[in-house]
């Protein structure tokens, strides 16, 4: 929970002159106040001496007091006002320090809240990836890896991970994340691999529509990939696809295991009287942290 504090400077300065909080100003007020106080003390002492000397001359004493009385009142009032002003600036400084402390505390709380959310999100991702790995156990060999970089373009069609030949990864291996298909391995080094994601126009995946079992092919499209979308073509029956239909792998081609989520039908279009669908991938490849490399696939 954040803490919001309004600075007293903001409240006090509405419609007023700017407040000066410099050390020079404070020193000036302190010096001026001291001088007024000393002056008042000197005049008061002089009046006392004068009264002792001319104690019997009430006329002279009264006259002197009459002359200096307004000045004494002025210096006394000015000294009080300066003292009040000093108190005001002292309190203002205290408010400012408190506001700074609360602002820092607020920032710490926000960072702490963000860290907790990040840890929870990471924990959820790893849990889902582990569950997927357990499902594959006994049928495929799997290797978990971290995403280390993307190719320098805005289409996220190529990803680099931190595992390679040393981990048993080979070209052609399928790559999945907790949500579904990511792509396949197209290059392998000793300690790294390159993934060609399903957004890449050179990739194609045999799929079926979950609702009715209709077969089709999902492939990367240069234009659609700019919006992180794919194209589904070769739909066998007209009207065989609906908006919102889920699409999964068939296992054909020997790369991807069957039954892995591919995406959702976002749009249905026609081109030269041929129907095709726009697919929104199940995995947002622009926000990947961990992946699972699957060696082999259903034949």
Secondary structure, 3 states (H helix, E strand, C coil): CCCCCCCHHHHHCCCCCCCCCCHHHHHHHHHHHHHHHHHHHHHHHHHHHHHHHCCCCHHHHHHHHHHHHHHHHHHHHHHHHHHHHHHHHHHHHHHHHHHHHHHHHHHHHHHHHHHHHHHHHHHHHHHHHHHHHHHHCCCCEEEEEEEEEECCCCCCCEEEECCCHHHCCCCCCEEEECCEEEEEEEEECCCCEEEEECCCCCCEEEEEECCCCCEEEEECCCCHHHHCEEEEECCCCCCCCCCCCEEEECCCCCCCCCCCEEEEEEEEEEECCEEEEEEEECCCHHHCCEEEEEECCCC
